[in-house]
Amino acid sequence: MEETKVLLDDSMFEKLDDSEKNTEFIAMESKTYLQDAWRCFKKNKLALGGLVFLSIMILLAIFVPMVSPYTYDAQDLDMRNALPSAAHLLGTDKLGRDILVRLMFGARISLAVGFVAAFLNLIIGVVYGGISGFVGGKVDMVMMRIIDCIYSIPSMLYVILIMMVFGSNIGSVLLGICVSSWIGMARQVRTQVQTLKQQEFALAAYVIGAGKLRILFKHLIINCMGPIIVSTTLMVPEAIFTESFLAFIGIGISAPMASWGSMAQDARQVLTMHPGQLLLPTICICITIFSLNFLGEGIGDAFNPKKTRG
């Protein structure tokens, strides 16, 4: 059977205009993972509001004690329990100390404790949980039993014992908070690493000769960063609340240093006559914790690949 040959020439085709050449081309701006997460985060108004509030609070905590003519421990007994005025914008406490300065200095203490405790828990929990999940076997079993032993003792008992040994200072508070609060992070990272180390990308890295530490930290931990960041963000309000509670019951930061919890504890004695002295640190604690929780939820949604990206 003979094949029929068809001769093609230019007259058989019609040239497209430049405007029609890209009609089927889908133009989409290239974005990194972090850029896409930020775009999703900005859509969460509560999380964005929490970020703005925390930024303002941090700036006020840094600069108000620096520019104010008063210090957090300066007493003026002639101005005890003074009402708000031009000289003292939020009034004074029972010892004549400026409430605004003490409130912002307390923000330094409370926020510093929250962020430092969350950072320490992040480091300890990621390293401990990552090694436990990656190595597995008897090593994993022993490391998990150590966690069970630590977790079996109430965290408040750790704090009281540490305060008795090292005294009431910010270092003791941080140590007491961090003794057992990293356990949740370690367990979460362990579970994530145990799942990810069986994935093809981890096995491929092992086959091509990558070291165990490189696989753990460059491949496995990196792919756990979404849940890790969310958990770290939610650790901050927990640490702030713990510090405030310890100061409120009298075993936190020692006088004359100010934290929101110690200010609330001092204000109890004048609660009936001057309720605002208790209300101000309480409002700061509540709004800060709410803001951090909203921020944590917003970061969780932004880093969640299952969320719809509109």
Backbone bond lengths (Angstrom), bond angles and torsions (degrees), N, CA, C in turn:
res aa  C-N    CA-C-N  psi(-1)  N-CA   C-N-CA  omega(-1)  CA-C   N-CA-C  phi
1 M - - - 1.468 - - 1.521 109.20 -
2 E 1.282 115.45 126.72 1.457 119.56 -176.50 1.522 111.25 -81.01
3 E 1.310 116.59 139.90 1.451 122.29 176.99 1.521 110.38 -83.33
4 T 1.309 114.72 138.23 1.464 120.01 179.01 1.519 108.89 -92.71
5 K 1.300 116.54 122.28 1.449 121.58 179.76 1.521 110.05 -95.47
6 V 1.333 114.04 132.27 1.460 119.44 178.39 1.516 108.59 -109.85
7 L 1.302 115.70 124.14 1.459 120.62 179.30 1.531 109.18 -88.14
8 L 1.316 116.27 129.10 1.462 122.03 -179.42 1.517 109.70 -104.46
9 D 1.301 115.74 138.53 1.457 119.86 174.23 1.529 109.06 -137.71
10 D 1.302 116.82 173.03 1.464 121.92 -174.37 1.514 113.13 -65.58
11 S 1.320 116.90 -23.72 1.462 118.71 -177.75 1.525 112.83 -70.65
12 M 1.324 116.80 -16.05 1.456 120.50 -178.93 1.532 112.49 -84.37
13 F 1.342 118.84 -5.34 1.459 122.82 -176.28 1.521 110.49 -122.34
14 E 1.288 114.18 152.92 1.459 120.56 178.95 1.524 109.04 -117.40
15 K 1.294 116.45 126.49 1.463 120.73 -178.45 1.528 110.32 -75.53
16 L 1.322 114.51 141.52 1.459 120.50 178.06 1.522 110.44 -88.57
17 D 1.312 114.41 147.51 1.455 118.91 172.53 1.525 109.39 -71.14
18 D 1.343 115.50 160.51 1.470 119.43 179.27 1.522 111.73 -61.16
19 S 1.322 117.41 -31.18 1.462 120.62 -178.95 1.521 112.36 -70.32
20 E 1.342 118.04 -20.07 1.449 121.53 -177.72 1.530 113.50 -99.17
21 K 1.318 116.50 -6.77 1.453 119.13 -175.30 1.533 112.51 -70.44
22 N 1.318 117.15 -30.56 1.462 121.07 -175.86 1.520 112.83 -109.19
23 T 1.341 116.88 25.18 1.472 119.20 -177.72 1.521 112.26 -66.30
24 E 1.326 118.06 -29.29 1.457 120.81 -179.47 1.525 112.80 -101.02
25 F 1.321 115.94 8.07 1.460 120.19 179.88 1.526 109.30 -87.58
26 I 1.316 117.29 126.76 1.463 122.57 -179.89 1.521 108.29 -93.90
27 A 1.304 115.86 110.45 1.462 121.27 -178.25 1.524 109.22 -90.79
28 M 1.313 117.08 122.08 1.466 121.95 178.62 1.511 109.07 -141.69
29 E 1.315 115.42 129.74 1.450 120.12 -178.62 1.524 110.50 -64.84
30 S 1.320 115.42 131.75 1.461 119.90 179.35 1.527 109.42 -75.97
31 K 1.328 116.27 129.53 1.460 121.70 -178.37 1.513 110.06 -132.76
32 T 1.331 114.60 145.01 1.453 119.73 174.59 1.528 109.60 -78.66
33 Y 1.313 115.40 171.44 1.460 120.31 -179.95 1.528 111.36 -62.44
34 L 1.336 116.27 -41.48 1.458 120.15 -179.93 1.523 111.62 -68.21
35 Q 1.338 117.09 -38.14 1.465 119.57 177.37 1.523 111.30 -64.11
36 D 1.315 116.43 -40.23 1.458 119.99 178.19 1.525 110.95 -66.94
37 A 1.346 116.32 -37.71 1.467 119.98 178.05 1.529 110.72 -66.21
38 W 1.328 117.37 -40.16 1.469 120.83 178.90 1.530 110.93 -65.32
39 R 1.317 116.66 -39.16 1.467 120.17 178.24 1.529 110.31 -63.08
40 C 1.332 116.51 -40.45 1.463 120.33 177.67 1.525 111.09 -69.52
41 F 1.334 116.57 -37.30 1.468 120.62 -179.02 1.528 110.94 -64.59
42 K 1.324 117.31 -39.24 1.463 120.43 -177.52 1.522 112.82 -64.61
43 K 1.324 117.45 -21.38 1.461 120.60 179.42 1.531 112.02 -76.16
44 N 1.335 116.54 -18.34 1.463 121.27 179.12 1.532 108.09 -86.97
45 K 1.322 117.23 101.07 1.461 121.34 -173.97 1.529 112.02 -66.44
46 L 1.328 117.61 -37.00 1.457 119.77 179.50 1.530 111.06 -65.88
47 A 1.325 116.56 -42.89 1.462 120.04 178.84 1.520 110.87 -65.41
48 L 1.326 116.65 -40.65 1.460 120.65 178.95 1.527 110.27 -65.87
49 G 1.335 116.26 -40.38 1.458 119.59 176.13 1.519 112.33 -63.50
50 G 1.336 116.96 -39.11 1.459 120.69 176.35 1.511 112.02 -62.75
51 L 1.333 117.01 -39.98 1.460 121.03 178.56 1.524 110.93 -64.93
52 V 1.331 116.73 -41.90 1.472 120.88 178.96 1.520 110.55 -63.81
53 F 1.344 116.88 -45.59 1.463 120.05 179.92 1.528 111.34 -61.12
54 L 1.328 117.37 -44.59 1.460 120.25 -179.34 1.522 111.27 -64.62
55 S 1.332 116.92 -37.74 1.459 120.20 178.37 1.524 110.62 -63.59
56 I 1.345 116.14 -44.35 1.467 120.00 178.57 1.527 110.89 -64.00
57 M 1.335 117.07 -43.34 1.458 121.27 -179.59 1.529 111.39 -62.28
58 I 1.321 116.95 -40.72 1.468 120.21 178.95 1.521 110.70 -64.89
59 L 1.329 117.01 -42.82 1.467 120.32 178.92 1.530 111.13 -63.55
60 L 1.326 116.71 -43.49 1.466 119.96 178.35 1.530 110.80 -63.86
61 A 1.332 116.99 -40.99 1.462 120.51 -179.61 1.531 111.31 -63.88
62 I 1.319 116.81 -30.93 1.469 119.98 -179.73 1.518 111.51 -78.65
63 F 1.324 116.89 -46.43 1.463 119.77 -166.82 1.527 114.54 -95.91
64 V 1.349 119.14 -30.34 1.468 119.29 -177.63 1.534 111.84 -60.81
65 P 1.345 120.59 -49.23 1.474 118.33 177.60 1.524 113.18 -63.98
66 M 1.336 117.44 -23.68 1.462 120.29 -179.10 1.528 111.94 -75.42
67 V 1.331 117.36 -39.39 1.470 120.77 -174.42 1.527 112.49 -94.37
68 S 1.315 117.61 -14.52 1.462 120.14 -177.90 1.537 110.43 -73.93
69 P 1.345 117.52 143.81 1.472 119.71 175.94 1.525 113.15 -73.45
70 Y 1.322 117.33 -8.51 1.462 121.46 -178.13 1.534 109.83 -104.46
71 T 1.318 115.17 157.93 1.461 121.12 173.26 1.526 109.04 -112.87
72 Y 1.322 114.89 165.59 1.464 118.32 -175.19 1.522 112.91 -68.15
73 D 1.348 118.32 -20.11 1.462 120.66 -176.56 1.526 113.40 -114.11
74 A 1.348 117.91 3.99 1.466 120.67 -179.26 1.529 109.86 -74.25
75 Q 1.338 116.79 124.25 1.464 121.94 -177.43 1.530 110.79 -104.93
76 D 1.327 114.67 142.44 1.458 122.31 174.93 1.528 106.92 -137.90
77 L 1.325 115.79 93.37 1.466 120.63 -173.51 1.520 112.65 -65.80
78 D 1.336 117.09 -18.76 1.468 119.42 176.30 1.527 111.91 -75.80
79 M 1.324 117.24 -13.80 1.474 121.77 -177.77 1.527 111.20 -116.08
80 R 1.312 116.91 30.89 1.466 119.39 -177.97 1.523 111.07 -66.41
81 N 1.358 115.28 135.78 1.474 122.78 176.67 1.525 112.80 52.35
82 A 1.354 115.32 38.23 1.467 119.61 179.22 1.524 110.13 -72.71
83 L 1.314 115.60 147.19 1.458 121.33 177.61 1.527 110.10 -75.72
84 P 1.332 117.82 161.63 1.477 120.16 177.90 1.522 111.80 -55.12
85 S 1.334 114.81 137.47 1.458 121.08 -179.43 1.518 108.68 -151.95
86 A 1.332 115.89 -177.10 1.462 119.66 178.98 1.526 111.18 -65.76
87 A 1.324 116.19 -33.70 1.465 119.94 -179.94 1.529 111.71 -75.85
88 H 1.323 115.95 -39.25 1.467 121.75 179.48 1.527 107.76 -127.54
89 L 1.321 116.06 100.32 1.468 120.35 -170.58 1.524 112.68 -61.87
90 L 1.312 117.87 -32.73 1.467 121.23 178.55 1.521 111.93 -112.96
91 G 1.313 117.68 11.32 1.456 121.37 179.51 1.525 111.99 86.59
92 T 1.326 114.99 -168.27 1.465 121.13 179.50 1.529 109.44 -128.78
93 D 1.337 115.56 165.25 1.462 120.09 -179.06 1.533 110.26 -95.43
94 K 1.321 116.94 -165.17 1.465 121.66 -173.90 1.527 113.46 -67.49
95 L 1.332 116.90 -16.20 1.464 121.12 178.06 1.525 112.35 -108.70
96 G 1.324 116.84 10.27 1.450 120.93 177.92 1.522 114.12 79.19
97 R 1.321 118.00 16.94 1.462 121.33 179.08 1.524 110.08 -86.51
98 D 1.326 116.03 142.54 1.461 120.99 -177.22 1.532 110.15 -67.07
99 I 1.324 116.32 123.65 1.471 120.95 -175.16 1.524 111.15 -70.23
100 L 1.332 117.96 -38.87 1.467 120.08 -178.35 1.525 111.14 -61.38
101 V 1.329 116.37 -45.80 1.464 119.81 179.70 1.522 110.49 -64.06
102 R 1.329 116.92 -43.88 1.460 119.53 179.26 1.526 111.42 -66.20
103 L 1.325 117.15 -34.28 1.461 120.89 178.85 1.528 110.59 -65.67
104 M 1.330 116.42 -43.45 1.463 119.74 -179.88 1.530 111.66 -74.32
105 F 1.338 117.06 -34.14 1.463 118.97 174.54 1.522 109.98 -67.55
106 G 1.328 116.01 -37.65 1.463 119.38 174.67 1.512 112.29 -63.03
107 A 1.347 116.37 -33.67 1.464 119.68 175.76 1.525 110.71 -63.49
108 R 1.326 116.56 -37.80 1.468 119.28 175.46 1.525 111.12 -57.55
109 I 1.339 115.70 -49.39 1.463 120.43 -177.45 1.522 110.81 -64.03
110 S 1.327 116.31 -50.97 1.464 120.33 -175.26 1.522 111.91 -64.37
111 L 1.335 116.90 -45.74 1.462 119.87 -179.76 1.530 111.03 -68.78
112 A 1.330 116.67 -38.48 1.470 119.00 178.44 1.520 110.89 -63.14
113 V 1.331 116.79 -43.95 1.466 120.26 177.62 1.524 110.19 -60.86
114 G 1.341 116.68 -43.99 1.462 120.18 -178.95 1.517 112.83 -62.13
115 F 1.330 116.75 -49.73 1.461 120.01 -175.82 1.525 112.38 -72.59
116 V 1.328 117.57 -40.03 1.468 119.64 179.34 1.523 110.51 -67.34
117 A 1.334 117.11 -42.60 1.464 119.82 178.35 1.523 111.19 -62.20
118 A 1.337 116.70 -41.80 1.465 119.87 178.60 1.527 110.93 -64.21
119 F 1.337 117.56 -39.23 1.462 120.62 179.08 1.528 111.43 -65.60
120 L 1.334 116.55 -44.10 1.470 119.47 179.11 1.525 111.09 -64.42
121 N 1.326 116.27 -41.92 1.467 119.50 177.17 1.520 111.44 -62.81
122 L 1.334 116.04 -36.62 1.464 120.59 177.54 1.525 110.82 -61.05
123 I 1.321 116.81 -50.32 1.465 120.81 -177.67 1.523 111.11 -62.88
124 I 1.331 115.79 -50.54 1.469 119.30 -177.21 1.524 110.75 -64.86
125 G 1.318 116.77 -46.77 1.465 120.49 -176.44 1.515 112.91 -65.08
126 V 1.337 117.48 -41.22 1.465 120.44 -178.88 1.522 110.97 -67.64
127 V 1.319 116.87 -46.47 1.470 120.05 -179.04 1.532 111.02 -65.35
128 Y 1.327 116.91 -48.38 1.465 120.80 -177.66 1.525 111.19 -65.59
129 G 1.321 116.78 -49.65 1.459 120.00 -179.44 1.514 112.79 -67.05
130 G 1.350 116.96 -36.22 1.457 119.94 178.76 1.520 112.26 -64.53
131 I 1.331 116.97 -44.80 1.465 120.47 178.66 1.523 110.80 -65.06
132 S 1.314 116.57 -43.03 1.465 119.99 -179.48 1.523 111.61 -61.87
133 G 1.314 116.97 -45.94 1.463 119.95 -178.93 1.510 113.60 -71.64
134 F 1.340 117.37 -33.36 1.460 120.61 -176.70 1.528 112.01 -77.09
135 V 1.327 116.96 -43.46 1.469 120.41 -177.70 1.527 110.38 -73.99
136 G 1.354 116.46 -47.84 1.459 120.12 178.40 1.519 112.54 69.85
137 G 1.314 115.76 -165.83 1.467 121.70 176.47 1.517 113.60 63.57
138 K 1.333 115.40 -141.82 1.458 121.06 -177.45 1.526 111.70 -67.41
139 V 1.339 115.80 -33.51 1.468 119.08 178.57 1.526 110.02 -61.69
140 D 1.312 116.40 -45.03 1.468 121.12 178.51 1.530 110.56 -62.15
141 M 1.319 116.93 -41.38 1.456 120.62 -178.75 1.534 110.91 -63.72
142 V 1.341 116.82 -44.56 1.468 120.49 -179.82 1.531 110.61 -65.26
143 M 1.334 116.74 -43.54 1.466 120.09 -178.75 1.525 111.62 -65.21
144 M 1.311 117.53 -36.58 1.457 120.41 177.40 1.535 112.21 -70.48
145 R 1.337 117.11 -33.23 1.459 119.14 177.03 1.526 110.60 -69.20
146 I 1.322 117.11 -34.16 1.472 120.15 175.19 1.528 110.04 -62.41
147 I 1.324 116.13 -42.59 1.460 120.37 177.42 1.529 110.78 -61.75
148 D 1.323 116.72 -42.19 1.467 120.12 179.29 1.525 111.15 -61.12
149 C 1.331 116.44 -39.52 1.470 120.02 179.09 1.522 111.34 -65.81
150 I 1.324 116.47 -43.38 1.472 120.22 179.12 1.521 110.47 -64.23
151 Y 1.323 116.16 -42.23 1.459 121.26 -175.34 1.532 112.40 -72.65
152 S 1.323 116.37 -19.30 1.476 119.32 -177.57 1.526 112.44 -73.05
153 I 1.331 117.36 -16.71 1.464 121.44 179.48 1.520 109.01 -98.24
154 P 1.326 119.27 130.86 1.470 120.67 -179.67 1.524 111.75 -57.50
155 S 1.333 115.86 138.08 1.459 120.50 -177.26 1.523 112.20 -62.70
156 M 1.335 117.61 -32.21 1.463 120.58 179.19 1.525 111.47 -63.41
157 L 1.325 117.23 -32.01 1.459 120.42 178.31 1.523 110.62 -66.55
158 Y 1.340 116.73 -39.42 1.463 119.95 175.04 1.523 110.49 -58.26
159 V 1.327 116.16 -46.27 1.464 120.79 -176.77 1.523 110.58 -61.95
160 I 1.324 117.58 -45.73 1.463 121.15 -178.56 1.527 110.93 -63.07
161 L 1.322 116.85 -43.93 1.466 120.02 179.88 1.527 111.43 -64.42
162 I 1.329 116.63 -41.42 1.469 120.00 179.96 1.520 110.58 -66.44
163 M 1.347 117.71 -39.24 1.463 121.15 177.73 1.529 111.02 -63.58
164 M 1.315 116.94 -37.59 1.463 120.44 179.23 1.521 111.48 -66.53
165 V 1.334 116.75 -34.68 1.464 120.40 -176.66 1.521 111.93 -83.62
166 F 1.334 117.10 -45.96 1.463 121.25 -172.06 1.528 113.48 -104.04
167 G 1.324 118.06 -6.93 1.452 120.06 179.76 1.523 112.07 88.61
168 S 1.342 115.06 172.99 1.460 121.04 -177.90 1.528 110.00 -89.87
169 N 1.299 116.17 97.56 1.462 121.70 177.63 1.520 108.79 -149.03
170 I 1.316 116.14 171.68 1.458 120.37 -174.51 1.525 111.40 -66.03
171 G 1.332 117.46 -32.08 1.461 119.92 177.62 1.516 112.23 -65.25
172 S 1.330 116.37 -40.59 1.466 120.63 178.33 1.518 111.11 -65.60
173 V 1.343 116.22 -39.52 1.462 119.96 178.31 1.527 110.32 -62.64
174 L 1.318 116.93 -45.90 1.468 120.47 179.61 1.523 111.01 -62.19
175 L 1.325 116.52 -44.68 1.461 120.01 179.96 1.518 111.06 -62.97
176 G 1.338 116.75 -42.40 1.458 119.99 179.49 1.522 112.81 -64.01
177 I 1.343 116.56 -38.01 1.465 120.33 179.56 1.525 110.85 -70.23
178 C 1.331 116.14 -37.77 1.474 120.06 -172.18 1.522 114.07 -84.78
179 V 1.328 118.33 -10.88 1.462 119.67 -175.90 1.521 111.66 -57.14
180 S 1.330 116.79 -44.06 1.466 119.52 -175.10 1.527 113.98 -123.50
181 S 1.318 118.65 -8.70 1.467 119.28 -173.91 1.531 113.46 -75.65
182 W 1.325 118.78 -11.16 1.463 121.53 177.90 1.534 111.98 -80.43
183 I 1.317 117.46 -9.16 1.465 121.15 -173.79 1.526 111.41 -62.77
184 G 1.331 117.16 -42.26 1.464 119.89 179.85 1.518 112.18 -61.32
185 M 1.326 116.37 -41.52 1.465 120.03 177.29 1.523 110.83 -63.86
186 A 1.329 117.59 -42.24 1.463 120.95 -179.03 1.528 111.46 -62.41
187 R 1.310 116.60 -43.28 1.468 119.79 179.89 1.525 111.06 -65.94
188 Q 1.318 116.83 -39.28 1.464 119.72 179.57 1.520 111.08 -65.33
189 V 1.331 117.17 -45.76 1.468 121.03 -179.93 1.527 110.05 -64.93
190 R 1.317 117.55 -40.48 1.472 120.74 178.55 1.524 110.99 -57.66
191 T 1.329 116.27 -46.36 1.465 120.03 -179.64 1.527 111.46 -63.35
192 Q 1.331 116.91 -42.79 1.466 120.72 179.77 1.531 111.18 -63.84
193 V 1.332 116.40 -43.97 1.464 120.21 -178.22 1.528 110.86 -66.51
194 Q 1.318 117.84 -40.51 1.459 120.26 178.17 1.530 111.77 -60.03
195 T 1.315 116.98 -34.71 1.467 120.63 178.65 1.522 111.28 -75.80
196 L 1.335 116.45 -44.36 1.464 120.25 -173.92 1.523 113.27 -73.59
197 K 1.316 118.09 -28.44 1.462 118.89 -175.98 1.530 112.65 -69.25
198 Q 1.328 117.86 -12.48 1.459 121.71 176.13 1.531 112.10 -93.18
199 Q 1.335 116.91 -3.17 1.461 120.03 -179.23 1.528 110.91 -75.56
200 E 1.342 115.15 160.86 1.458 120.56 -174.56 1.526 112.60 -62.62
201 F 1.338 117.56 -38.20 1.467 119.05 -176.32 1.526 111.21 -65.82
202 A 1.352 117.61 -34.98 1.456 120.33 177.98 1.529 110.96 -70.93
203 L 1.332 116.84 -41.21 1.469 120.34 177.50 1.524 111.32 -65.43
204 A 1.338 116.45 -36.82 1.469 120.02 178.39 1.522 110.37 -65.64
205 A 1.335 117.87 -40.99 1.462 120.90 178.07 1.526 110.93 -62.54
206 Y 1.327 116.39 -37.70 1.465 119.96 178.39 1.527 111.03 -68.07
207 V 1.331 116.88 -39.18 1.475 120.99 -178.11 1.526 111.15 -65.48
208 I 1.314 117.74 -38.96 1.470 119.96 -177.55 1.523 112.28 -80.60
209 G 1.335 117.23 2.68 1.461 120.40 171.73 1.512 116.20 99.06
210 A 1.323 118.96 14.18 1.464 120.85 178.11 1.525 110.39 -67.22
211 G 1.325 116.80 141.58 1.449 121.51 179.73 1.522 111.96 -69.02
212 K 1.325 115.49 160.81 1.464 119.54 -177.34 1.521 112.16 -64.62
213 L 1.340 117.03 -41.26 1.459 119.26 178.67 1.523 111.29 -65.05
214 R 1.325 116.58 -37.85 1.465 119.74 178.21 1.528 110.72 -65.27
215 I 1.322 116.42 -43.21 1.474 119.32 178.47 1.519 110.60 -61.87
216 L 1.345 115.53 -42.43 1.463 119.13 -177.10 1.522 111.73 -65.36
217 F 1.327 117.37 -50.96 1.461 120.39 -171.23 1.531 113.61 -91.37
218 K 1.329 117.79 -28.58 1.463 119.81 -177.81 1.518 112.95 -93.10
219 H 1.324 117.69 -19.53 1.464 120.08 -177.07 1.534 112.17 -118.47
220 L 1.323 117.54 -49.07 1.461 120.09 -173.77 1.530 111.96 -80.98
221 I 1.346 117.22 -53.08 1.465 120.23 -177.96 1.526 111.24 -61.98
222 I 1.329 116.34 -39.25 1.466 120.03 179.78 1.522 110.93 -59.23
223 N 1.316 117.04 -38.36 1.467 120.49 179.94 1.527 112.64 -77.70
224 C 1.316 117.47 -4.90 1.473 120.96 174.58 1.521 112.02 -100.94
225 M 1.328 118.39 4.73 1.455 120.79 -169.32 1.518 113.21 -63.81
226 G 1.324 118.50 -32.08 1.458 120.22 179.14 1.520 112.67 -57.22
227 P 1.350 118.58 -61.14 1.471 120.39 177.20 1.524 113.30 -60.87
228 I 1.331 117.37 -33.74 1.463 120.11 -179.58 1.530 110.58 -65.11
229 I 1.317 117.25 -45.27 1.469 120.93 179.86 1.520 110.72 -62.51
230 V 1.319 116.48 -42.60 1.464 120.14 179.23 1.521 110.66 -62.02
231 S 1.319 117.51 -47.29 1.468 121.05 -179.48 1.526 111.26 -62.96
232 T 1.328 116.54 -39.05 1.466 119.80 178.81 1.519 110.89 -64.32
233 T 1.328 116.73 -42.02 1.464 120.48 179.13 1.521 111.11 -61.66
234 L 1.323 117.11 -40.18 1.463 120.65 -178.85 1.533 112.55 -76.92
235 M 1.340 117.50 -13.98 1.462 119.90 175.30 1.524 111.79 -72.94
236 V 1.329 117.03 -28.75 1.466 120.63 -176.33 1.533 111.60 -61.58
237 P 1.343 120.05 -52.85 1.473 117.87 178.94 1.526 113.22 -63.12
238 E 1.324 117.30 -31.53 1.465 119.74 177.52 1.524 110.63 -63.83
239 A 1.342 116.65 -42.41 1.461 120.42 179.40 1.528 111.01 -68.31
240 I 1.342 117.37 -39.04 1.465 120.53 178.42 1.528 110.47 -63.04
241 F 1.324 116.08 -44.39 1.463 119.44 179.42 1.525 110.91 -63.43
242 T 1.331 117.21 -41.03 1.467 120.23 -179.85 1.520 110.84 -63.37
243 E 1.334 116.74 -44.33 1.468 120.36 178.83 1.521 111.02 -63.00
244 S 1.333 116.94 -42.76 1.465 120.62 179.83 1.519 110.81 -64.26
245 F 1.327 116.74 -40.41 1.466 120.57 178.82 1.522 110.98 -64.68
246 L 1.332 117.27 -43.19 1.460 120.48 179.39 1.520 111.08 -62.76
247 A 1.345 116.06 -42.63 1.465 119.29 178.89 1.522 110.99 -66.51
248 F 1.331 116.82 -35.58 1.469 120.37 -178.19 1.526 111.93 -66.53
249 I 1.328 116.64 -35.89 1.469 118.92 -179.60 1.530 111.91 -89.77
250 G 1.347 116.21 2.44 1.453 119.87 170.92 1.506 116.85 93.54
251 I 1.336 119.28 12.21 1.470 120.34 179.45 1.526 111.10 -120.73
252 G 1.318 116.78 22.18 1.460 120.74 -179.98 1.513 111.19 -101.29
253 I 1.342 115.37 -134.82 1.452 121.22 179.91 1.525 109.70 -61.65
254 S 1.326 116.17 132.53 1.466 120.09 -177.06 1.524 110.88 -81.64
255 A 1.337 116.18 150.32 1.462 122.40 177.51 1.538 109.23 -64.30
256 P 1.354 117.57 150.89 1.472 127.46 5.46 1.528 114.46 -91.34
257 M 1.334 117.66 8.28 1.468 118.68 178.75 1.524 109.95 -60.73
258 A 1.327 114.30 147.88 1.468 119.61 -174.81 1.519 110.12 -113.28
259 S 1.315 114.83 134.75 1.461 122.29 165.34 1.512 106.59 -133.79
260 W 1.311 117.17 167.14 1.458 118.98 -177.80 1.528 111.42 -61.26
261 G 1.314 117.00 -37.47 1.455 119.99 178.86 1.524 112.39 -66.79
262 S 1.335 117.48 -42.49 1.472 120.20 179.71 1.522 111.21 -68.47
263 M 1.334 117.85 -33.55 1.468 120.49 176.14 1.525 110.85 -65.58
264 A 1.326 116.51 -39.81 1.463 119.52 177.08 1.524 110.72 -65.64
265 Q 1.328 116.68 -37.63 1.459 119.98 179.23 1.534 111.00 -66.74
266 D 1.340 117.37 -40.75 1.466 120.66 177.95 1.527 111.55 -65.66
267 A 1.338 116.61 -34.74 1.464 120.86 -175.47 1.531 112.61 -73.48
268 R 1.325 118.16 -14.25 1.468 119.29 -179.84 1.525 112.52 -61.17
269 Q 1.329 116.48 -31.65 1.465 119.78 -176.39 1.526 112.67 -70.92
270 V 1.329 117.46 -22.60 1.473 120.46 -179.94 1.519 110.16 -118.97
271 L 1.333 116.63 27.80 1.456 120.46 -173.79 1.527 112.43 -61.76
272 T 1.311 117.00 -42.67 1.469 119.36 -175.52 1.524 112.13 -69.65
273 M 1.329 117.46 -35.32 1.462 121.11 -177.47 1.528 112.64 -88.46
274 H 1.337 116.76 -34.34 1.463 120.86 -175.63 1.537 109.45 -135.79
275 P 1.306 117.35 72.96 1.481 119.71 -177.38 1.523 113.36 -65.93
276 G 1.326 117.05 -21.59 1.461 119.21 -179.54 1.518 113.42 -62.67
277 Q 1.333 117.37 -28.72 1.457 120.61 179.63 1.522 112.13 -65.52
278 L 1.324 116.95 -30.19 1.466 121.05 174.71 1.521 111.05 -85.14
279 L 1.324 115.99 -32.88 1.457 120.43 -175.40 1.530 112.00 -68.07
280 L 1.320 117.72 -38.95 1.464 121.22 -175.06 1.535 112.67 -62.91
281 P 1.339 119.99 -54.34 1.481 117.90 177.93 1.522 113.16 -65.08
282 T 1.338 116.55 -31.44 1.466 119.36 178.48 1.522 110.72 -65.07
283 I 1.330 116.63 -42.92 1.468 120.45 178.09 1.524 110.33 -62.67
284 C 1.326 116.65 -42.62 1.471 120.09 179.56 1.530 110.98 -61.46
285 I 1.321 117.03 -43.24 1.467 120.48 178.84 1.519 110.36 -62.38
286 C 1.322 116.61 -47.67 1.471 120.64 -175.72 1.530 111.46 -64.77
287 I 1.329 117.11 -48.84 1.465 119.77 -177.37 1.525 110.58 -65.42
288 T 1.338 117.02 -39.24 1.469 119.77 179.43 1.520 111.09 -64.51
289 I 1.324 117.15 -43.58 1.470 120.22 179.59 1.530 110.45 -66.08
290 F 1.335 117.28 -42.65 1.463 120.20 176.11 1.528 110.86 -59.47
291 S 1.330 116.74 -45.06 1.463 120.93 -178.79 1.524 111.56 -61.75
292 L 1.330 116.39 -42.33 1.462 120.04 179.13 1.526 111.38 -67.19
293 N 1.330 117.20 -37.92 1.468 119.62 177.07 1.527 111.20 -65.91
294 F 1.338 117.04 -43.56 1.460 120.13 176.88 1.529 110.31 -62.41
295 L 1.335 116.26 -40.36 1.460 120.44 178.78 1.523 110.91 -63.23
296 G 1.337 116.69 -43.31 1.464 120.35 178.54 1.517 112.51 -62.41
297 E 1.332 116.78 -42.13 1.466 120.04 178.44 1.528 110.78 -66.14
298 G 1.325 116.71 -39.15 1.462 119.71 178.23 1.509 112.35 -64.68
299 I 1.333 116.75 -41.10 1.470 120.14 177.61 1.522 110.13 -66.21
300 G 1.341 116.39 -38.60 1.464 119.06 177.96 1.517 112.14 -61.68
301 D 1.333 117.28 -43.20 1.465 120.58 177.79 1.527 111.30 -66.22
302 A 1.338 116.67 -37.83 1.460 120.32 -177.57 1.521 111.97 -67.87
303 F 1.337 117.09 -35.03 1.457 120.49 -178.07 1.522 112.90 -94.37
304 N 1.325 116.70 3.54 1.465 120.02 179.68 1.526 109.20 -87.10
305 P 1.342 118.68 112.20 1.468 120.14 -177.88 1.522 113.50 -68.23
306 K 1.336 117.71 -16.08 1.460 120.27 -179.46 1.523 112.28 -82.06
307 K 1.341 116.88 -11.92 1.450 119.97 178.76 1.522 110.51 -72.28
308 T 1.319 116.12 143.87 1.451 120.67 179.04 1.517 109.67 -69.81
309 R 1.294 116.54 128.32 1.453 121.97 178.05 1.514 108.66 -96.46
310 G 1.336 116.08 100.83 1.450 119.56 -177.97 1.495 113.35 -82.06
